[in-house]
Amino acid sequence: MAGYSRVDASGIARWWRNIDRVTLGCVGILIAFGYILMLAASPAVASRIGASRNMFIFKQVFFLALAGVIVLATSYLSRSGIRKLALIGGILALGATFMTLVHGIEIKGARRWIALPMMSVQPSEFLKPCFAVITGWLLSARRTKVLPGNIAFPGLLLAFGAFALILALLKSQPDIGMLSVITMVFMTQLFVDGLKLYFVGLGVAIMAGAFAMAYVVFPHVQSRVQRFLHPDVGDHYQIDTALRAFGNGGLLGRGPGEGRVKDLLPDAHADFVFAVAGEEYGLLLCCGIIMIFALIVLRTLLKLTREDDPFVIVSTAGLITGFGLQAFVNMGSTLHLIPTKGMTLPFISYGGSSAISVALTIGMVLALTRHQVGRSDIGRYRDVSYNDQSVLERNAQ
């Protein structure tokens, strides 16, 4: 693809010239790490539950391959295409999330999954990217005078209505972790959209009160917070085992296949895959994974400083906040920096719903931040012929 001419008018050539290839490359590296760590962690987990040793590997090969295709296909869409995709996907995800309350699979007291052939789906995973784009759309449209009587579009009110609906659904499952992430995404978007600081402070106070109420109402939340704050309270087997794995790995790790944590933790291939990376490949690989996630987030935020479309700025800020928070929650809970929360590490942990949802998120980010060719860009090509210049002008239009 590097050989495409700057005046090549084909859609793929224009996509390749304007896409953020650094972020796309980082996604490819994370998917490669996902394959490597799934080969390391999943056979022991599958054997422990009496399944074929390669069951999780075969499934994740398919999930990650599909995730890669979704990233590429979604990044090819126009900005209006992203809006339509988010609207349709959001409606379907809301309906499916409601269905979990009626026909969902109950696991550990929560109804978050719908059973499908060969896999289970967590619909709330798809609410994150779709909600971020829809909210960005509504907030950017609220400055438009579109209603009779020169009345502004009630985008802010509709955004709060959508958030309240999602809040009610996730509380009913219950899924406090997912609700916390979506709440942070929404607060970030409101702040980026220009919410005054005293309203930000009020929002933070409301969130703190909501978390305190969750601590009182939900026993599993209380248990996790208590175990995090008081090492002598409750069962600390999983987190203690994960921390020992990091210590055993040291700087360079014990070597591929030599780790023991995958034989001891039931979720070594999912929630605690970062501990497997630390034990078998060491501190250096863990730091590399953290740097890749940080590069994707920071590079996207820096690109937004050069953007002037409010829809792109607010939507992308929400998308990349959700992506970064998910990575932080997984790695932070594995390292006992925050209370444990069952959240996957993007592109690395096992899980079909998570892989596809994260792929949709990054695909949307790449599509929204893709450079839009305008007339100011045409003048840069001073060495092209008149005919080629005409091609560029037609493309810009």
C-alpha positions as CSV (number, residue, x, y, z in Angstrom):
1,M,0.0,0.0,0.0
2,A,3.0,2.3,0.5
3,G,3.3,2.5,-3.2
4,Y,0.1,4.4,-3.8
5,S,0.5,7.7,-5.7
6,R,-0.7,10.8,-4.1
7,V,-3.0,11.4,-7.0
8,D,-4.4,7.9,-7.1
9,A,-8.2,8.5,-6.9
10,S,-9.3,5.1,-5.8
11,G,-11.1,4.8,-2.5
12,I,-8.6,2.4,-0.9
13,A,-5.7,4.7,-1.9
14,R,-7.4,7.7,-0.4
15,W,-8.2,5.7,2.8
16,W,-4.6,4.6,3.1
17,R,-3.2,8.1,2.6
18,N,-5.5,9.6,5.2
19,I,-5.8,6.9,7.9
20,D,-3.7,7.1,11.1
21,R,-1.3,4.3,10.2
22,V,0.5,4.5,13.6
23,T,-2.7,3.7,15.5
24,L,-3.6,1.1,13.0
25,G,-0.2,-0.5,13.5
26,C,-0.6,-0.4,17.3
27,V,-3.9,-2.3,16.9
28,G,-2.1,-4.9,14.9
29,I,0.5,-5.3,17.6
30,L,-2.2,-5.7,20.3
31,I,-3.9,-8.4,18.2
32,A,-0.6,-10.2,17.8
33,F,-0.1,-10.1,21.6
34,G,-3.7,-11.4,22.0
35,Y,-2.8,-14.5,19.9
36,I,0.5,-15.1,21.8
37,L,-1.0,-14.8,25.2
38,M,-4.1,-16.8,24.3
39,L,-1.7,-19.6,23.2
40,A,0.0,-19.3,26.6
41,A,-3.0,-19.0,28.9
42,S,-6.0,-20.8,27.4
43,P,-5.0,-24.5,27.2
44,A,-4.6,-24.9,30.9
45,V,-7.9,-23.1,31.6
46,A,-9.7,-25.4,29.0
47,S,-8.2,-28.5,30.5
48,R,-9.3,-27.5,34.0
49,I,-12.9,-27.3,32.9
50,G,-12.8,-30.5,31.0
51,A,-12.9,-29.0,27.5
52,S,-10.5,-29.5,24.5
53,R,-7.2,-27.7,25.1
54,N,-7.6,-25.8,21.9
55,M,-11.2,-24.7,22.4
56,F,-10.4,-21.2,23.5
57,I,-7.6,-20.8,21.0
58,F,-9.8,-21.7,18.0
59,K,-12.5,-19.4,19.2
60,Q,-10.2,-16.4,19.8
61,V,-8.4,-16.9,16.4
62,F,-11.8,-16.3,14.9
63,F,-12.8,-13.5,17.2
64,L,-9.5,-11.5,16.7
65,A,-9.6,-12.1,12.9
66,L,-13.1,-10.8,12.8
67,A,-12.0,-7.9,15.0
68,G,-9.3,-6.9,12.6
69,V,-11.8,-7.0,9.7
70,I,-14.2,-4.8,11.7
71,V,-11.5,-2.3,12.4
72,L,-10.6,-2.0,8.7
73,A,-14.2,-1.9,7.5
74,T,-15.4,0.6,10.1
75,S,-12.4,2.9,9.5
76,Y,-13.4,3.1,5.8
77,L,-16.8,4.6,6.6
78,S,-17.5,8.3,6.2
79,R,-18.5,10.4,9.2
80,S,-22.1,10.3,8.2
81,G,-21.8,6.5,7.9
82,I,-20.4,6.3,11.5
83,R,-23.4,8.2,12.7
84,K,-25.8,5.8,11.0
85,L,-23.9,2.8,12.3
86,A,-24.0,4.1,15.8
87,L,-27.7,4.9,15.7
88,I,-28.6,1.4,14.3
89,G,-26.1,-0.4,16.6
90,G,-27.3,1.6,19.6
91,I,-30.9,0.7,19.1
92,L,-30.0,-3.0,18.6
93,A,-27.7,-3.0,21.7
94,L,-30.4,-1.3,23.8
95,G,-33.0,-3.9,22.8
96,A,-30.6,-6.8,23.4
97,T,-29.6,-5.4,26.8
98,F,-33.2,-5.2,27.8
99,M,-33.6,-8.8,26.6
100,T,-30.9,-9.9,29.1
101,L,-33.3,-8.9,31.9
102,V,-35.9,-11.4,30.5
103,H,-34.0,-14.2,28.8
104,G,-30.4,-13.6,29.9
105,I,-28.0,-16.0,31.4
106,E,-27.5,-15.5,35.1
107,I,-23.9,-15.7,36.3
108,K,-22.9,-14.8,39.8
109,G,-26.2,-13.0,40.4
110,A,-26.1,-10.9,37.3
111,R,-27.9,-11.1,34.0
112,R,-25.6,-9.6,31.3
113,W,-25.4,-12.3,28.6
114,I,-27.5,-13.8,25.9
115,A,-26.8,-17.4,24.9
116,L,-26.1,-18.0,21.2
117,P,-24.8,-21.1,19.4
118,M,-21.1,-21.6,20.3
119,M,-20.9,-18.4,22.4
120,S,-22.6,-15.9,24.7
121,V,-23.0,-12.2,23.9
122,Q,-22.8,-9.3,26.3
123,P,-24.9,-6.6,24.6
124,S,-23.9,-3.8,26.9
125,E,-20.4,-4.0,25.5
126,F,-21.8,-2.5,22.3
127,L,-23.5,0.3,24.1
128,K,-20.2,2.0,24.9
129,P,-19.1,2.9,21.3
130,C,-22.6,3.5,20.0
131,F,-23.5,5.7,23.0
132,A,-20.3,7.8,22.6
133,V,-21.0,8.6,19.0
134,I,-24.7,9.3,19.5
135,T,-24.0,11.5,22.5
136,G,-21.4,13.4,20.4
137,W,-23.9,13.8,17.6
138,L,-26.6,15.1,20.0
139,L,-24.3,17.5,21.8
140,S,-22.9,18.9,18.6
141,A,-26.4,19.3,17.1
142,R,-27.8,21.3,20.1
143,R,-26.2,24.5,18.8
144,T,-28.2,24.2,15.6
145,K,-31.5,26.2,15.2
146,V,-33.6,23.6,13.5
147,L,-37.0,23.7,15.3
148,P,-39.8,26.1,14.5
149,G,-39.5,29.5,16.1
150,N,-35.7,29.4,15.8
151,I,-35.5,27.0,18.8
152,A,-32.3,25.1,19.2
153,F,-32.2,21.3,18.9
154,P,-32.6,19.8,22.4
155,G,-29.5,17.7,22.1
156,L,-28.4,18.0,25.7
157,L,-31.8,16.9,27.0
158,L,-31.9,13.9,24.6
159,A,-28.3,12.9,25.6
160,F,-29.3,12.9,29.3
161,G,-32.4,10.9,28.4
162,A,-30.3,8.3,26.6
163,F,-27.9,8.1,29.5
164,A,-30.7,7.7,32.0
165,L,-32.2,4.8,30.0
166,I,-28.8,3.0,29.9
167,L,-28.3,3.7,33.6
168,A,-31.6,2.0,34.4
169,L,-30.8,-1.0,32.3
170,L,-27.3,-1.6,33.6
171,K,-28.4,-1.1,37.2
172,S,-31.1,-3.7,36.7
173,Q,-28.6,-6.4,35.5
174,P,-26.6,-5.2,37.6
175,D,-23.3,-4.2,35.9
176,I,-21.8,-1.4,38.0
177,G,-18.4,-1.6,36.3
178,M,-19.9,-1.0,32.8
179,L,-22.1,1.7,34.2
180,S,-19.1,3.4,35.7
181,V,-17.2,3.4,32.4
182,I,-20.2,4.8,30.5
183,T,-20.7,7.4,33.2
184,M,-17.1,8.5,32.8
185,V,-17.4,8.6,29.1
186,F,-20.5,10.8,29.3
187,M,-18.9,13.1,31.8
188,T,-15.8,13.4,29.6
189,Q,-17.9,14.3,26.6
190,L,-19.9,16.9,28.6
191,F,-16.6,18.5,29.8
192,V,-15.1,18.5,26.3
193,D,-18.3,20.0,24.9
194,G,-17.9,23.0,27.2
195,L,-19.6,22.1,30.5
196,K,-18.8,24.7,33.1
197,L,-16.4,23.7,35.9
198,Y,-18.9,24.0,38.7
199,F,-21.2,21.6,36.8
200,V,-18.3,19.3,36.4
201,G,-17.7,19.4,40.2
202,L,-21.4,18.8,40.8
203,G,-21.2,15.8,38.4
204,V,-18.3,14.4,40.3
205,A,-20.1,14.8,43.6
206,I,-23.1,13.0,42.2
207,M,-20.9,10.1,40.9
208,A,-19.3,9.8,44.3
209,G,-22.7,9.7,45.9
210,A,-23.8,7.0,43.4
211,F,-20.8,4.9,44.1
212,A,-21.4,5.2,47.9
213,M,-25.0,4.1,47.3
214,A,-23.8,1.1,45.2
215,Y,-21.5,0.2,48.0
216,V,-24.5,0.1,50.4
217,V,-27.0,-1.6,48.1
218,F,-24.9,-4.2,46.2
219,P,-23.1,-6.8,48.4
220,H,-20.6,-7.8,45.7
221,V,-19.5,-4.1,45.4
222,Q,-19.1,-3.9,49.1
223,S,-17.1,-7.1,49.2
224,R,-14.7,-6.0,46.5
225,V,-14.1,-2.6,48.1
226,Q,-13.6,-4.2,51.5
227,R,-11.1,-6.7,50.1
228,F,-9.2,-3.9,48.4
229,L,-9.0,-1.7,51.5
230,H,-8.4,-4.4,54.0
231,P,-6.0,-7.2,53.1
232,D,-7.2,-9.3,56.1
233,V,-10.8,-9.3,55.0
234,G,-12.2,-11.9,52.6
235,D,-10.6,-14.1,50.0
236,H,-7.5,-12.6,48.2
237,Y,-6.5,-15.7,46.4
238,Q,-6.8,-14.4,42.9
239,I,-5.1,-11.1,43.4
240,D,-2.3,-12.6,45.6
241,T,-1.7,-15.2,42.9
242,A,-1.5,-12.5,40.2
243,L,0.9,-10.4,42.2
244,R,3.1,-13.4,42.8
245,A,3.1,-14.0,39.1
246,F,4.5,-10.6,38.4
247,G,7.2,-11.2,41.0
248,N,8.1,-14.5,39.5
249,G,8.4,-13.0,36.0
250,G,10.9,-10.4,37.0
251,L,12.4,-8.2,34.2
252,L,12.4,-10.7,31.3
253,G,10.0,-13.4,32.4
254,R,10.2,-17.1,33.0
255,G,9.9,-17.9,29.3
256,P,7.0,-18.9,27.0
257,G,4.9,-21.7,28.5
258,E,6.8,-21.6,31.8
259,G,4.3,-19.6,33.8
260,R,2.3,-21.2,36.7
261,V,-0.5,-18.6,37.1
262,K,-2.5,-20.0,34.2
263,D,-2.7,-23.3,36.1
264,L,-4.0,-21.6,39.2
265,L,-6.5,-18.9,38.2
266,P,-9.8,-19.7,36.5
267,D,-9.8,-16.4,34.5
268,A,-6.2,-16.4,33.5
269,H,-7.2,-16.2,29.8
270,A,-9.6,-13.3,30.4
271,D,-9.5,-10.9,33.4
272,F,-6.0,-11.9,34.5
273,V,-4.2,-12.3,31.1
274,F,-1.9,-9.4,32.1
275,A,-0.6,-11.5,34.9
276,V,0.2,-14.3,32.4
277,A,2.1,-11.7,30.3
278,G,4.1,-10.5,33.4
279,E,5.1,-14.0,34.5
280,E,6.1,-15.5,31.2
281,Y,7.4,-12.4,29.4
282,G,8.4,-10.1,32.3
283,L,8.2,-6.4,33.1
284,L,9.5,-5.3,29.7
285,L,6.6,-6.8,27.8
286,C,4.1,-5.4,30.3
287,C,5.6,-1.9,30.0
288,G,5.5,-2.3,26.2
289,I,1.7,-3.2,26.3
290,I,1.1,-0.2,28.6
291,M,3.0,2.1,26.2
292,I,1.0,0.9,23.2
293,F,-2.3,1.6,24.9
294,A,-1.0,5.0,26.0
295,L,0.2,5.8,22.5
296,I,-3.2,5.1,21.0
297,V,-5.0,7.3,23.6
298,L,-2.5,10.2,23.5
299,R,-2.1,10.2,19.8
300,T,-5.9,10.3,19.3
301,L,-6.3,13.2,21.8
302,L,-3.5,15.1,20.1
303,K,-5.2,14.7,16.7
304,L,-8.3,16.2,18.2
305,T,-6.5,19.4,19.0
306,R,-6.2,20.0,15.2
307,E,-9.9,19.2,14.6
308,D,-12.6,21.8,14.2
309,D,-15.7,19.6,13.9
310,P,-17.5,19.5,17.3
311,F,-19.1,16.1,16.4
312,V,-15.7,14.5,15.7
313,I,-14.1,16.1,18.8
314,V,-16.9,15.1,21.3
315,S,-17.5,11.6,19.8
316,T,-13.8,10.7,19.5
317,A,-13.1,11.9,23.0
318,G,-15.8,9.6,24.4
319,L,-14.7,6.6,22.3
320,I,-11.0,6.9,23.3
321,T,-12.0,7.5,27.0
322,G,-13.9,4.3,27.1
323,F,-11.1,2.4,25.4
324,G,-8.4,3.8,27.7
325,L,-10.5,3.2,30.8
326,Q,-11.2,-0.4,29.9
327,A,-7.4,-1.0,29.6
328,F,-6.7,0.8,32.8
329,V,-9.4,-1.0,34.8
330,N,-8.1,-4.4,33.7
331,M,-4.4,-3.8,34.3
332,G,-5.1,-1.7,37.5
333,S,-7.2,-4.4,39.1
334,T,-4.6,-7.1,38.2
335,L,-1.9,-5.0,39.8
336,H,-4.2,-4.4,42.9
337,L,-4.2,-0.6,42.2
338,I,-8.0,-0.5,42.2
339,P,-10.7,-3.0,43.4
340,T,-11.1,-6.0,41.2
341,K,-13.5,-5.7,38.3
342,G,-14.2,-8.3,35.6
343,M,-13.2,-6.3,32.5
344,T,-11.2,-7.5,29.6
345,L,-7.9,-6.1,28.3
346,P,-8.7,-4.8,24.8
347,F,-7.7,-7.1,21.9
348,I,-5.7,-9.3,24.4
349,S,-8.1,-11.0,26.8
350,Y,-10.4,-13.8,25.6
351,G,-13.9,-12.8,24.7
352,G,-15.9,-12.4,21.5
353,S,-18.2,-9.5,22.6
354,S,-15.3,-7.6,24.0
355,A,-13.1,-8.1,20.9
356,I,-15.8,-7.0,18.5
357,S,-16.9,-4.1,20.6
358,V,-13.3,-2.8,21.0
359,A,-12.8,-3.3,17.2
360,L,-15.9,-1.2,16.6
361,T,-14.6,1.5,18.9
362,I,-11.2,1.8,17.3
363,G,-12.7,1.6,13.8
364,M,-14.9,4.5,14.6
365,V,-11.9,6.5,16.1
366,L,-9.9,5.9,12.9
367,A,-12.8,6.9,10.7
368,L,-13.6,10.0,12.6
369,T,-10.0,11.2,12.8
370,R,-9.2,10.2,9.2
371,H,-7.8,13.3,7.4
372,Q,-10.5,15.0,5.3
373,V,-9.1,16.3,2.1
374,G,-10.1,19.9,1.4
375,R,-9.2,22.6,-1.1
376,S,-6.4,23.8,1.1
377,D,-4.8,20.4,0.7
378,I,-4.9,20.5,-3.1
379,G,-2.4,23.3,-3.3
380,R,0.2,21.2,-1.6
381,Y,0.6,19.1,-4.7
382,R,2.6,21.6,-6.8
383,D,4.2,18.9,-9.0
384,V,1.1,17.4,-10.4
385,S,-0.3,18.0,-13.8
386,Y,-3.5,19.9,-14.6
387,N,-5.5,16.7,-15.2
388,D,-4.3,15.2,-11.9
389,Q,-5.2,18.5,-10.1
390,S,-8.7,18.2,-11.5
391,V,-8.9,14.7,-10.0
392,L,-7.9,16.0,-6.6
393,E,-10.5,18.8,-6.8
394,R,-13.2,16.3,-7.7
395,N,-12.2,14.1,-4.7
396,A,-12.2,17.0,-2.4
397,Q,-15.8,17.9,-3.4
